[in-house]
């Protein structure tokens, strides 16, 4: 643009995102010329960040206490990246990178349901983040939380009931039952829910029995 015969102190122009060089020059009536040049980068595009294939799928249930996360950022002016991992009681990890990083290894110290995501912001403050995924760490077997609910009366059935608790789900419960005469059998309990297990023993003989419950979950964590 050119302005003649007056003092024009500003000029507006609409630009797309990109890098530009601009200058302003002026000359007087006797031909003296002055000019000034500058560079500008215009960024009005929100960064793009997505998980890569090596990041485990959402709702992963595992015995692995090392959470590996990797991602891809599409952005020319990245300022920082945040990796956040939380469980139901605490923020486990909040790592702040002031450099270009596209992977992280996070060590998880106890069994829990974790949620995590990665966010990025650019140098002009535009922010984006990945989806939030869950990761369940389960390294222990199911627990008996209902006590030893075993009822037996002479001439009647023996009813064995067990209430279990597990971070994922109880997959199998067996009872090792030792008769008063020291003979033993293993019985698989049936479940009416993921936590309630039961079996009946028809007309057992009178005497004292020893019971040992063996429980396992879907990750083959065992507890007796």
Residue frames relative to the residue before (quaternion, step in Angstrom):
aa qw qx qy qz dx dy dz
X 1.0000 0.0000 0.0000 0.0000 0.00 0.00 0.00
X 0.1392 -0.7889 0.5967 0.0474 3.53 -1.10 0.75
X 0.1146 -0.7812 0.6127 0.0330 3.52 -0.99 0.96
X 0.1365 -0.8101 0.5690 0.0368 3.57 -0.82 1.00
X 0.8755 0.1914 -0.1233 0.4262 3.49 -1.16 0.78
X 0.7666 0.2630 -0.2098 0.5470 3.62 1.12 0.21
X 0.5046 -0.6329 0.4962 0.3141 3.57 -1.30 0.33
X 0.0389 -0.7964 0.6031 -0.0223 3.60 -0.30 1.29
X 0.1627 -0.8474 0.5034 0.0446 3.58 -0.44 1.24
X 0.7916 0.1753 -0.1365 0.5692 3.63 1.17 0.02
X 0.0429 -0.7693 0.6368 0.0300 3.51 -1.33 0.38
X 0.1829 -0.7915 0.5772 0.0834 3.61 -0.84 0.96
X 0.0758 0.7740 -0.6260 0.0580 3.55 -1.07 0.80
X 0.3669 -0.7226 0.5445 0.2160 3.60 -1.01 0.80
X 0.0700 -0.8123 0.5787 -0.0193 3.56 -0.86 1.04
X 0.4119 -0.6525 0.5706 0.2811 3.52 -1.29 0.46
X 0.6674 -0.4609 0.3695 0.4535 3.60 -1.26 0.17
X 0.4448 0.6680 -0.5116 0.3070 3.53 -1.03 0.85
X 0.5218 -0.6081 0.4912 0.3414 3.57 -1.34 -0.07
X 0.0557 -0.8112 0.5813 -0.0304 3.53 -0.88 1.00
X 0.1797 -0.7124 0.6613 0.1515 3.52 -1.36 0.46
X 0.0205 0.8068 -0.5898 0.0264 3.57 -0.83 0.92
X 0.0654 -0.7903 0.6078 0.0411 3.56 -1.19 0.51
X 0.2066 -0.7328 0.6356 0.1277 3.49 -1.34 0.43
X 0.0064 -0.7957 0.6054 -0.0166 3.59 -0.88 0.92
X 0.0901 -0.7831 0.6143 0.0359 3.53 -1.20 0.59
X 0.0581 -0.7785 0.6222 0.0586 3.54 -1.11 0.61
X 0.3719 -0.7255 0.5332 0.2259 3.55 -1.10 0.66
X 0.7475 -0.4471 0.2684 0.4115 3.56 -1.32 0.03
X 0.6995 0.4220 -0.2879 0.4996 3.58 1.21 -0.27
X 0.6472 -0.5868 0.2968 0.3857 3.59 1.27 0.29
X 0.4316 0.6628 -0.4951 0.3597 3.61 1.17 0.26
X 0.1317 -0.8112 0.5695 0.0187 3.58 -0.88 1.00
X 0.0082 -0.7638 0.6453 0.0124 3.55 -1.13 0.79
X 0.0098 0.8112 -0.5840 0.0276 3.60 -1.03 0.73
X 0.1024 -0.7648 0.6333 0.0601 3.55 -1.33 0.40
X 0.1231 -0.8023 0.5830 0.0358 3.60 -0.92 0.96
X 0.0160 -0.7893 0.6138 -0.0041 3.58 -1.11 0.68
X 0.3343 -0.7066 0.5870 0.2107 3.53 -1.38 0.37
X 0.0128 -0.7865 0.6174 -0.0062 3.55 -1.11 0.71
X 0.1615 -0.7435 0.6390 0.1133 3.55 -1.15 0.73
X 0.1629 -0.7913 0.5868 0.0542 3.56 -0.68 1.14
X 0.0176 0.8036 -0.5909 0.0694 3.59 -0.70 1.12
X 0.1300 0.7829 -0.5991 0.1061 3.56 -0.50 1.20
X 0.5099 0.6193 -0.4203 0.4241 3.56 1.24 0.58
X 0.4204 -0.7114 0.5068 0.2456 3.59 -0.75 1.06
X 0.5139 -0.6432 0.4584 0.3348 3.63 -0.92 0.81
X 0.2781 -0.7283 0.6001 0.1791 3.54 -1.23 0.55
X 0.0578 0.7864 -0.6119 0.0614 3.58 -0.88 0.96
X 0.0418 0.7909 -0.6058 0.0765 3.58 -0.85 1.02
X 0.5330 -0.6007 0.4871 0.3433 3.54 -1.23 0.53
X 0.3705 -0.6955 0.5700 0.2326 3.55 -1.18 0.66
X 0.7158 -0.4931 0.2989 0.3938 3.57 -1.30 0.36
X 0.6345 0.5511 -0.3426 0.4200 3.62 1.09 -0.56
X 0.5548 0.5536 -0.4023 0.4731 3.58 1.26 -0.16
X 0.4842 -0.6931 0.4471 0.2921 3.57 -0.77 1.02
X 0.5976 -0.5968 0.4074 0.3475 3.54 -1.16 0.70
X 0.6510 -0.5073 0.3936 0.4050 3.54 -1.27 0.34
X 0.8245 0.2133 -0.1987 0.4849 3.57 -1.20 0.73
X 0.2499 0.7659 -0.5453 0.2316 3.58 1.05 0.74
X 0.1024 -0.7542 0.6467 0.0492 3.56 -1.09 0.86
X 0.1226 0.8283 -0.5177 0.1758 3.57 -0.53 1.15
X 0.4346 -0.6558 0.5471 0.2857 3.54 -1.40 0.19
X 0.5315 0.6451 -0.3882 0.3882 3.59 1.30 -0.05
X 0.2727 -0.8002 0.5171 0.1339 3.60 -0.59 1.15
X 0.6239 0.5004 -0.3515 0.4867 3.61 1.27 0.08
X 0.1668 -0.7867 0.5917 0.0568 3.54 -0.59 1.21
X 0.0986 -0.7916 0.6026 0.0242 3.56 -0.58 1.20
X 0.0258 -0.7930 0.6074 -0.0398 3.55 -0.87 1.04
X 0.0836 0.7766 -0.6241 0.0187 3.57 -0.99 0.80
X 0.1020 -0.8061 0.5822 -0.0297 3.52 -1.14 0.71
X 0.2932 -0.7213 0.5948 0.1998 3.54 -1.35 0.19
X 0.1658 -0.7698 0.6117 0.0760 3.55 -0.96 0.95
X 0.1277 -0.7516 0.6426 0.0759 3.54 -1.00 0.93
X 0.4170 0.6677 -0.4933 0.3700 3.56 -0.18 1.33
X 0.3673 -0.7546 0.5066 0.1976 3.57 -0.88 0.94
X 0.7894 0.2724 -0.1223 0.5363 3.60 1.15 -0.54
X 0.0550 0.8333 -0.5447 0.0773 3.58 0.78 1.06
X 0.2247 -0.7732 0.5806 0.1208 3.55 -0.95 0.92
X 0.7985 -0.1642 0.1552 0.5580 3.60 0.76 -0.99
X 0.2253 -0.7414 0.6208 0.1188 3.52 -1.36 0.46
X 0.1456 -0.7827 0.6021 0.0615 3.57 -1.01 0.89
X 0.1129 -0.7554 0.6420 0.0674 3.57 -1.01 0.89
X 0.0341 -0.8184 0.5723 -0.0392 3.58 -0.60 1.17
X 0.0023 0.7668 -0.6410 0.0348 3.56 -0.95 1.02
X 0.0271 0.8015 -0.5953 0.0503 3.58 -0.78 1.02
X 0.1776 -0.7196 0.6456 0.1838 3.53 -1.35 0.32
X 0.7515 -0.4285 0.2448 0.4379 3.59 -1.21 -0.14
X 0.7511 0.3713 -0.2209 0.4992 3.60 1.24 -0.13
X 0.8346 0.1055 0.0101 0.5406 3.61 1.05 -0.53
X 0.4516 -0.5953 0.5751 0.3332 3.51 -1.41 0.21
X 0.2649 -0.8081 0.5115 0.1233 3.57 -0.39 1.24
X 0.8013 -0.0024 0.0484 0.5963 3.56 0.99 -0.83
X 0.0918 0.7493 -0.6529 0.0623 3.55 -1.04 0.89
X 0.0457 0.8357 -0.5388 0.0955 3.53 0.27 1.32
X 0.1703 -0.7865 0.5929 0.0309 3.52 -0.91 1.09
X 0.0957 -0.8052 0.5850 0.0119 3.56 -0.59 1.21
X 0.1493 -0.7705 0.6137 0.0861 3.57 -0.85 1.00
X 0.6506 0.4058 -0.3357 0.5471 3.54 0.99 0.89
X 0.6176 -0.5605 0.3992 0.3809 3.55 -1.28 0.25
X 0.1176 0.7808 -0.5933 0.1567 3.57 -0.40 1.29
X 0.0827 -0.8217 0.5632 0.0283 3.60 -0.97 0.80
X 0.7562 0.2493 -0.2343 0.5577 3.61 1.09 0.60
X 0.0198 -0.7823 0.6225 0.0098 3.54 -1.28 0.46
X 0.1979 -0.7336 0.6377 0.1266 3.54 -1.25 0.65
X 0.0552 -0.8035 0.5928 -0.0036 3.57 -0.69 1.08
X 0.2766 -0.7568 0.5746 0.1437 3.56 -0.83 1.04
X 0.1997 -0.7842 0.5817 0.0826 3.58 -0.75 1.10
X 0.3039 -0.8310 0.4475 0.1296 3.57 -0.63 1.12
X 0.8143 0.0839 -0.0857 0.5679 3.64 1.15 -0.06
X 0.6417 -0.5315 0.3932 0.3888 3.53 -1.27 0.44
X 0.2921 0.7298 -0.5731 0.2316 3.56 -0.90 0.98
X 0.4615 -0.5942 0.5636 0.3411 3.50 -1.41 0.05
X 0.1029 -0.8110 0.5759 0.0082 3.56 -0.61 1.20
X 0.1322 -0.7375 0.6506 0.1238 3.55 -1.27 0.51
X 0.0076 -0.8162 0.5766 -0.0368 3.57 -1.05 0.75
X 0.0570 0.7615 -0.6457 0.0071 3.52 -1.32 0.46
X 0.2849 -0.7229 0.6029 0.1808 3.55 -1.36 0.23
X 0.0810 -0.7994 0.5947 0.0273 3.57 -0.92 0.92
X 0.1684 -0.7684 0.6127 0.0761 3.55 -1.26 0.53
X 0.0237 -0.7629 0.6422 0.0711 3.55 -1.18 0.58
X 0.3756 -0.7313 0.5256 0.2189 3.55 -1.12 0.67
X 0.7438 -0.4604 0.2718 0.4012 3.55 -1.31 0.11
X 0.6964 0.4151 -0.2954 0.5055 3.60 1.21 -0.18
X 0.6422 -0.5884 0.3017 0.3877 3.58 1.28 0.26
X 0.4590 0.6533 -0.4750 0.3700 3.60 1.19 0.23
X 0.1449 -0.8240 0.5477 -0.0017 3.59 -0.82 1.09
X 0.0684 0.7585 -0.6476 0.0234 3.54 -1.22 0.63
X 0.1123 -0.7985 0.5859 0.0805 3.58 -1.23 0.31
X 0.5825 -0.5549 0.4600 0.3757 3.53 -1.31 0.34
X 0.6268 -0.4416 0.4365 0.4708 3.51 -1.31 -0.14
X 0.4305 -0.6587 0.5425 0.2940 3.57 -1.27 0.32
X 0.1101 -0.8063 0.5807 0.0234 3.56 -0.82 1.07
X 0.3311 -0.7254 0.5646 0.2130 3.55 -1.28 0.38
X 0.0952 -0.7664 0.6353 -0.0052 3.51 -1.23 0.76
X 0.1112 -0.8103 0.5742 0.0377 3.59 -0.50 1.16
X 0.1616 -0.7660 0.6184 0.0683 3.55 -0.78 1.11
X 0.0827 0.7894 -0.5971 0.1159 3.56 -0.66 1.18
X 0.0455 0.8275 -0.5540 0.0790 3.58 -0.37 1.24
X 0.6872 0.4455 -0.2801 0.5009 3.59 1.25 0.05
X 0.5288 -0.6477 0.4588 0.3007 3.52 -1.17 0.62
X 0.6821 -0.4762 0.3494 0.4312 3.58 -1.28 0.17
X 0.2980 -0.7379 0.5811 0.1702 3.54 -1.27 0.53
X 0.4159 -0.6567 0.5664 0.2738 3.53 -1.25 0.56
X 0.0479 -0.8350 0.5480 -0.0124 3.58 -0.41 1.21
X 0.6654 0.5249 -0.3040 0.4350 3.57 1.26 -0.01
X 0.5550 -0.5977 0.4085 0.4097 3.58 1.23 0.14
X 0.5643 -0.5727 0.4634 0.3726 3.55 -1.31 -0.13
X 0.0265 -0.8351 0.5484 -0.0347 3.56 0.11 1.31
X 0.2511 0.7644 -0.5420 0.2427 3.53 0.36 1.29
X 0.0545 -0.8097 0.5840 -0.0174 3.55 -0.66 1.16
X 0.1176 0.7841 -0.6035 0.0849 3.57 -0.90 0.88
X 0.0077 -0.7598 0.6501 -0.0034 3.49 -1.08 0.86
X 0.6079 -0.5930 0.3821 0.3644 3.57 -1.03 0.79
X 0.8202 0.2093 -0.1826 0.5001 3.55 -0.81 1.06
X 0.6902 0.4306 -0.2825 0.5083 3.60 1.25 -0.10
X 0.6545 -0.4996 0.3802 0.4213 3.56 -1.31 0.01
X 0.3470 -0.6723 0.6044 0.2496 3.52 -1.30 0.48
X 0.1318 -0.7883 0.5992 0.0473 3.56 -0.75 1.06
X 0.0899 -0.7887 0.6079 0.0172 3.55 -0.70 1.13
X 0.0007 -0.7998 0.5980 -0.0523 3.55 -0.72 1.10
X 0.0205 -0.7912 0.6108 -0.0225 3.55 -1.06 0.82
X 0.1517 -0.7549 0.6328 0.0815 3.56 -1.02 0.90
X 0.1219 -0.8275 0.5477 0.0190 3.56 -0.61 1.18
X 0.1463 -0.7519 0.6341 0.1054 3.52 -1.34 0.35
X 0.1145 0.7771 -0.6104 0.1023 3.55 -0.95 0.94
X 0.5886 -0.5989 0.4111 0.3548 3.55 -1.12 0.68
X 0.7368 0.2988 -0.2018 0.5719 3.59 1.09 -0.64
X 0.6403 -0.4778 0.3367 0.4984 3.61 0.10 -1.21
X 0.4743 -0.6436 0.5192 0.3021 3.56 -1.19 0.62
X 0.2483 -0.8138 0.5159 0.0993 3.54 -0.73 1.10
X 0.8109 -0.0252 0.0707 0.5803 3.57 1.04 -0.76
X 0.0269 -0.7670 0.6408 0.0160 3.55 -1.14 0.76
X 0.0106 0.7680 -0.6403 0.0141 3.56 -0.89 0.98
X 0.2204 -0.7525 0.6022 0.1502 3.53 -1.20 0.51
X 0.2482 -0.7233 0.6269 0.1490 3.53 -0.99 0.91
X 0.0693 -0.8346 0.5453 -0.0356 3.55 -0.35 1.32
X 0.1452 -0.7846 0.6008 0.0493 3.56 -0.75 1.12
X 0.3744 -0.7479 0.5151 0.1873 3.55 -0.65 1.18
X 0.6738 -0.4872 0.3635 0.4202 3.58 -1.26 0.25
X 0.6897 0.4554 -0.2869 0.4844 3.61 1.13 -0.53
X 0.5624 -0.6487 0.3309 0.3916 3.57 1.39 0.29
X 0.4841 0.6065 -0.4814 0.4076 3.62 1.18 0.17
X 0.1933 -0.8072 0.5542 0.0623 3.57 -1.11 0.65
X 0.0451 -0.7636 0.6427 0.0438 3.54 -1.24 0.56
X 0.3138 -0.7026 0.5995 0.2202 3.55 -1.33 0.34
X 0.0852 -0.7959 0.5994 0.0012 3.56 -0.83 1.02
X 0.2937 -0.7360 0.5834 0.1783 3.58 -0.96 0.90
X 0.3403 -0.7506 0.5329 0.1918 3.55 -0.74 1.06
X 0.3485 -0.7072 0.5750 0.2184 3.55 -1.20 0.58
X 0.2538 -0.7851 0.5495 0.1311 3.56 -1.09 0.70
X 0.2678 -0.7386 0.5986 0.1566 3.53 -1.10 0.83
X 0.7511 0.0814 -0.1035 0.6469 3.57 1.36 -0.04
X 0.6830 -0.4848 0.3398 0.4279 3.58 -1.25 -0.03
X 0.7550 0.3720 -0.2034 0.5002 3.59 1.25 -0.23
X 0.7257 0.4059 -0.2420 0.5001 3.63 1.15 -0.41
X 0.0253 -0.8077 0.5853 -0.0656 3.55 -0.70 1.21
X 0.0098 0.8222 -0.5630 0.0838 3.55 -0.99 0.88
X 0.0645 0.7609 -0.6456 -0.0087 3.52 -1.31 0.46
X 0.2708 -0.7469 0.5868 0.1565 3.56 -1.24 0.50
X 0.1549 -0.7571 0.6287 0.0862 3.55 -1.07 0.79
X 0.3335 -0.7968 0.4763 0.1644 3.54 -0.45 1.25
X 0.8755 -0.1055 0.0406 0.4699 3.56 -0.99 1.07
X 0.0747 0.8179 -0.5663 0.0688 3.61 0.56 1.06
X 0.5544 -0.6081 0.4391 0.3607 3.60 -1.12 0.50
X 0.6033 -0.5716 0.4209 0.3635 3.53 -1.24 0.49
X 0.5221 0.6389 -0.4688 0.3153 3.59 -1.09 0.70
X 0.6024 -0.5515 0.4419 0.3712 3.52 -1.36 -0.12
X 0.1776 -0.7843 0.5915 0.0594 3.55 -1.00 0.94
X 0.2402 -0.7214 0.6248 0.1774 3.52 -1.21 0.58
X 0.1078 -0.8044 0.5841 0.0115 3.56 -0.88 1.05
X 0.0083 0.7628 -0.6466 -0.0032 3.55 -1.04 0.84
X 0.2066 -0.7905 0.5695 0.0906 3.57 -0.63 1.17
X 0.1313 -0.7729 0.6189 0.0488 3.54 -0.94 0.98
X 0.0433 -0.8252 0.5619 -0.0390 3.57 -0.55 1.21
X 0.0109 -0.7826 0.6224 0.0075 3.57 -1.11 0.70
X 0.3106 -0.7446 0.5597 0.1891 3.54 -1.21 0.57
X 0.7545 -0.4252 0.2625 0.4254 3.56 -1.29 -0.02
X 0.6793 0.4419 -0.2885 0.5099 3.60 1.27 -0.27
X 0.4953 -0.6854 0.3903 0.3641 3.56 1.35 0.24
X 0.3297 0.6732 -0.5627 0.3484 3.55 1.01 0.87
X 0.1662 -0.8253 0.5383 0.0395 3.57 -0.77 1.05
X 0.0050 0.7687 -0.6396 0.0027 3.51 -1.26 0.58
X 0.1326 -0.7809 0.6078 0.0559 3.55 -1.05 0.84
